[in-house]
Amino acid sequence: MNGKTQISHVKNETTYNIPLILDENVISSGISLISLWHTLADETYRVTWPRDKKKPLIANSWVAVYTLQGCGRIYLKDNSEITLNGNCVIFLKPMEIKSYHCEGLVWEQYWMEFIPTSIMEIPILQTGIIYNGENFNKELNEVAELINSGESLKNNLAVAFLTKIIYQWICLITENGQKDRQLIKLEKLITALHSNPQKRWSVADMAQWMQCSEPWLRRLFLRYTGKTPKEYYLDAQLELAQSLLKQEGNSVSDVANMLNFFDSFHFSKAFKHKFGYAPSAVLKAHKSQKEGTS
């Protein structure tokens, strides 16, 4: 399903790409899972269907794309295009997808293809903004572990988890029409924060973008994200930094510079405060993982 521009005939040649492919479709109450991917792509990541697709296109299947970090762009056969930024989800019909690629520094996403086994009113081509991304990320990590166990019972449990997550995303998107103007504007600001990670956003910048006062902005963020504007932005920066550190060739100072931190010391201090370990530990873990699989 995945390929690089330099080696177009070789699939799955991204810096960090874990295909969670099942030998047989797993059916649970709600969906039959065809495939699940967790991909951390760099600027070389370009995929064209059907050339790079691991499994045949299925007319009645769906694709859900959950973007955790960075930015990706999807091109459809009607020549339209979709830009996906961090903390968003979208449902697509596989038959309509032409190609997709990483747009910018990184694109970390879960890409899942499934067939509904019951009636599902899936909203197509509508983006949903995720506020509690940390909860979904944790659940999706558990799903990956269950699938990698190789046990059929745990595979079914994994698909049951995914069914719940998909229904949550459907509910989130269908509620879009009930949102007030302030929330819609806040979501656009959150998209702007994720789509421009190299800009050093201040709370004053965010309030000016929203055309509201800083105290009102703080109340909005606390209400919908559980974090202050400063906390939300810093967390988004650090989560993106963690993804960038897993890419080949990026050093701690490189990532600090990419994301406009004052220096490597301040970046490392903030990173360790959030994750409980230094950014250099990510580099070491990635190096050990690579050596273990080579």
C-alpha positions as CSV (number, residue, x, y, z in Angstrom):
1,M,0.0,0.0,0.0
2,N,2.9,2.4,0.6
3,G,6.0,3.4,-1.4
4,K,8.7,6.0,-1.7
5,T,9.5,8.2,-4.6
6,Q,13.1,6.9,-4.9
7,I,12.1,3.3,-4.9
8,S,8.7,3.3,-6.5
9,H,8.6,-0.5,-7.1
10,V,9.2,-1.4,-3.5
11,K,6.2,-1.1,-1.1
12,N,6.3,-0.1,2.6
13,E,9.6,1.7,2.2
14,T,8.9,4.6,4.6
15,T,11.0,5.6,7.6
16,Y,8.6,4.1,10.0
17,N,5.6,2.2,8.7
18,I,3.9,-0.7,10.5
19,P,1.5,-2.6,8.3
20,L,-1.0,-4.4,10.6
21,I,-2.3,-6.7,7.8
22,L,-4.5,-9.6,8.7
23,D,-4.2,-12.9,6.8
24,E,-8.0,-13.1,6.7
25,N,-10.7,-10.5,7.3
26,V,-11.8,-10.3,10.9
27,I,-15.5,-9.9,11.4
28,S,-16.9,-8.3,14.5
29,S,-20.3,-6.8,15.3
30,G,-20.3,-3.7,13.1
31,I,-17.3,-4.1,10.7
32,S,-15.1,-6.6,8.8
33,L,-11.6,-5.2,9.0
34,I,-9.6,-5.6,5.8
35,S,-6.4,-3.8,6.9
36,L,-5.0,-1.3,9.4
37,W,-1.8,0.7,9.0
38,H,0.1,3.0,11.4
39,T,2.4,5.2,9.3
40,L,4.9,7.9,10.2
41,A,5.8,9.3,6.8
42,D,8.3,11.9,5.7
43,E,8.4,14.1,2.6
44,T,9.4,11.2,0.3
45,Y,6.1,9.3,1.1
46,R,3.9,9.1,-2.0
47,V,1.4,6.5,-2.7
48,T,-0.6,5.8,-5.9
49,W,-3.5,3.4,-6.1
50,P,-3.9,0.8,-7.3
51,R,-0.2,0.4,-8.1
52,D,0.9,0.6,-4.4
53,K,-2.1,-1.1,-2.8
54,K,-1.4,-4.3,-1.0
55,K,-5.0,-5.7,-1.4
56,P,-7.5,-5.4,-4.2
57,L,-10.1,-2.5,-4.2
58,I,-13.4,-3.5,-2.8
59,A,-16.5,-1.6,-3.9
60,N,-18.5,-1.7,-0.7
61,S,-15.5,-0.9,1.6
62,W,-14.6,2.3,3.4
63,V,-11.4,4.0,4.5
64,A,-11.0,5.9,7.7
65,V,-7.9,8.1,8.0
66,Y,-7.0,9.4,11.5
67,T,-4.2,12.0,11.3
68,L,-2.3,12.3,14.6
69,Q,0.5,14.6,13.6
70,G,1.7,16.7,10.6
71,C,-0.1,17.0,7.3
72,G,-1.1,14.8,4.4
73,R,-2.8,15.4,1.1
74,I,-5.2,13.0,-0.7
75,Y,-6.1,13.3,-4.4
76,L,-9.4,11.8,-5.6
77,K,-10.3,10.6,-9.0
78,D,-12.6,13.5,-9.6
79,N,-9.4,15.7,-9.4
80,S,-10.4,17.2,-6.0
81,E,-8.0,17.1,-3.1
82,I,-8.2,16.9,0.6
83,T,-5.6,18.3,3.1
84,L,-5.5,16.5,6.5
85,N,-3.8,18.2,9.5
86,G,-3.1,16.7,12.9
87,N,-5.9,15.7,15.2
88,C,-8.6,15.0,12.5
89,V,-10.5,12.1,11.0
90,I,-12.2,11.5,7.7
91,F,-14.1,8.7,5.9
92,L,-13.5,8.0,2.2
93,K,-14.5,5.5,-0.4
94,P,-11.4,3.6,-1.6
95,M,-12.7,3.4,-5.2
96,E,-12.5,7.2,-5.3
97,I,-8.9,7.5,-4.1
98,K,-6.2,8.2,-6.7
99,S,-3.1,9.0,-4.6
100,Y,-1.8,10.6,-1.4
101,H,1.4,11.9,0.1
102,C,3.0,13.6,3.1
103,E,2.8,17.4,2.9
104,G,5.6,19.0,4.9
105,L,7.7,17.6,7.7
106,V,5.7,14.5,8.7
107,W,2.4,12.8,8.4
108,E,1.6,10.3,11.1
109,Q,-1.7,8.5,10.6
110,Y,-3.8,5.4,11.2
111,W,-5.3,4.2,7.9
112,M,-7.9,1.5,8.1
113,E,-10.0,-0.2,5.5
114,F,-13.2,-2.0,6.5
115,I,-16.6,-3.2,5.3
116,P,-19.6,-2.5,7.5
117,T,-21.5,-5.7,8.5
118,S,-24.6,-3.7,9.5
119,I,-26.2,-0.5,8.5
120,M,-23.8,2.4,9.2
121,E,-24.6,6.0,8.2
122,I,-21.0,7.0,7.5
123,P,-20.4,10.7,6.7
124,I,-18.2,10.8,3.6
125,L,-15.6,13.5,2.9
126,Q,-16.4,15.4,6.1
127,T,-13.5,16.1,8.5
128,G,-14.0,15.7,12.3
129,I,-11.6,17.5,14.7
130,I,-10.4,15.3,17.6
131,Y,-10.1,16.9,21.0
132,N,-9.2,13.9,23.1
133,G,-6.6,12.5,20.7
134,E,-4.5,11.1,23.6
135,N,-7.4,8.7,24.4
136,F,-7.8,7.5,20.8
137,N,-4.0,7.1,20.5
138,K,-3.9,4.9,23.5
139,E,-6.8,2.7,22.3
140,L,-5.2,2.4,18.8
141,N,-1.9,1.3,20.4
142,E,-3.8,-1.4,22.2
143,V,-5.5,-2.4,19.0
144,A,-2.1,-2.8,17.3
145,E,-0.8,-5.0,20.2
146,L,-3.9,-7.2,20.0
147,I,-3.6,-7.7,16.3
148,N,0.1,-8.4,16.5
149,S,-0.6,-11.1,19.1
150,G,-1.7,-13.5,16.3
151,E,-4.5,-14.9,18.4
152,S,-7.9,-15.0,16.8
153,L,-9.7,-14.1,20.0
154,K,-7.5,-11.0,20.5
155,N,-7.9,-10.1,16.8
156,N,-11.7,-10.1,17.3
157,L,-11.3,-8.0,20.4
158,A,-9.1,-5.5,18.4
159,V,-11.8,-5.2,15.8
160,A,-14.4,-4.7,18.5
161,F,-12.3,-1.8,19.8
162,L,-12.1,-0.4,16.3
163,T,-15.8,-0.7,15.8
164,K,-16.4,1.4,18.9
165,I,-13.8,4.0,17.8
166,I,-15.3,4.3,14.3
167,Y,-18.8,4.8,15.8
168,Q,-17.3,7.5,18.0
169,W,-15.8,9.2,15.0
170,I,-19.1,9.0,13.1
171,C,-21.0,10.6,16.0
172,L,-18.3,13.3,16.2
173,I,-18.7,14.2,12.5
174,T,-22.5,14.1,12.5
175,E,-22.6,16.5,15.4
176,N,-20.8,19.2,13.3
177,G,-24.1,20.8,12.3
178,Q,-25.0,21.4,16.0
179,K,-21.9,23.4,16.8
180,D,-22.0,27.1,17.7
181,R,-19.9,29.6,15.9
182,Q,-17.3,29.9,18.6
183,L,-16.6,26.2,18.5
184,I,-16.4,26.1,14.7
185,K,-13.9,29.0,14.9
186,L,-11.9,27.3,17.6
187,E,-11.6,24.2,15.5
188,K,-10.3,26.3,12.6
189,L,-7.7,27.7,15.0
190,I,-6.7,24.2,16.1
191,T,-6.3,23.2,12.4
192,A,-4.1,26.3,11.9
193,L,-1.9,25.4,14.9
194,H,-1.4,21.9,13.5
195,S,-0.9,23.0,9.8
196,N,1.8,25.6,10.7
197,P,4.0,23.9,13.3
198,Q,7.0,26.0,12.6
199,K,5.3,29.2,13.6
200,R,5.9,30.3,17.2
201,W,2.3,30.9,18.3
202,S,1.7,33.1,21.3
203,V,-1.6,33.2,23.2
204,A,-2.0,36.8,22.0
205,D,-1.6,35.5,18.4
206,M,-4.3,32.9,18.9
207,A,-6.7,35.5,20.5
208,Q,-6.1,37.9,17.6
209,W,-6.8,35.0,15.1
210,M,-10.0,34.3,17.0
211,Q,-10.9,38.0,17.4
212,C,-11.6,37.5,21.0
213,S,-9.9,38.3,24.4
214,E,-7.2,36.1,25.9
215,P,-9.4,35.2,28.9
216,W,-12.3,34.1,26.6
217,L,-9.9,32.1,24.5
218,R,-8.6,30.3,27.7
219,R,-12.2,29.5,28.7
220,L,-12.9,28.0,25.2
221,F,-9.8,25.8,25.3
222,L,-10.4,24.6,28.8
223,R,-14.0,23.8,28.0
224,Y,-13.3,21.8,24.8
225,T,-9.8,20.5,25.2
226,G,-9.2,20.4,28.9
227,K,-6.1,22.5,28.4
228,T,-5.1,26.1,28.3
229,P,-4.1,27.5,24.8
230,K,-0.5,27.5,25.8
231,E,-0.7,23.9,27.1
232,Y,-2.5,22.7,24.0
233,Y,0.0,24.2,21.6
234,L,3.0,23.0,23.5
235,D,1.6,19.4,23.7
236,A,0.9,19.5,20.0
237,Q,4.5,20.7,19.3
238,L,6.0,18.0,21.6
239,E,3.9,15.2,20.1
240,L,5.0,16.3,16.7
241,A,8.6,16.4,17.9
242,Q,8.3,12.8,19.1
243,S,7.2,11.7,15.7
244,L,10.0,13.7,14.0
245,L,12.6,12.0,16.3
246,K,11.6,8.6,15.0
247,Q,12.5,9.7,11.4
248,E,15.9,8.7,10.1
249,G,18.5,11.4,10.3
250,N,16.8,13.8,12.7
251,S,18.8,14.9,15.7
252,V,17.5,16.5,18.9
253,S,18.9,19.9,17.8
254,D,17.4,19.4,14.3
255,V,13.9,18.9,15.7
256,A,14.3,21.8,18.1
257,N,15.2,24.0,15.2
258,M,12.4,22.7,12.9
259,L,9.8,23.5,15.5
260,N,11.2,26.9,16.5
261,F,12.1,26.1,20.1
262,F,14.5,28.6,21.6
263,D,17.3,26.0,21.9
264,S,17.9,22.3,22.4
265,F,18.0,22.7,26.2
266,H,14.6,24.2,26.5
267,F,13.2,21.7,24.0
268,S,14.7,18.7,25.9
269,K,13.4,20.1,29.3
270,A,9.8,20.5,28.0
271,F,10.0,17.1,26.2
272,K,11.1,15.3,29.4
273,H,8.5,17.1,31.5
274,K,5.7,15.8,29.2
275,F,6.9,12.3,28.4
276,G,9.0,11.4,31.4
277,Y,12.1,10.7,29.3
278,A,14.6,12.7,27.3
279,P,14.3,13.1,23.5
280,S,17.6,11.3,23.1
281,A,15.9,8.2,24.5
282,V,13.6,8.2,21.4
283,L,16.6,8.2,19.1
284,K,18.2,5.3,21.1
285,A,15.0,3.3,21.0
286,H,14.5,3.8,17.3
287,K,18.1,2.8,16.6
288,S,17.8,-0.3,18.7
289,Q,14.6,-1.3,17.0
290,K,16.2,-0.8,13.6
291,E,19.2,-2.9,14.6
292,G,16.9,-5.6,15.9
293,T,15.0,-5.9,12.6
294,S,18.1,-5.7,10.4
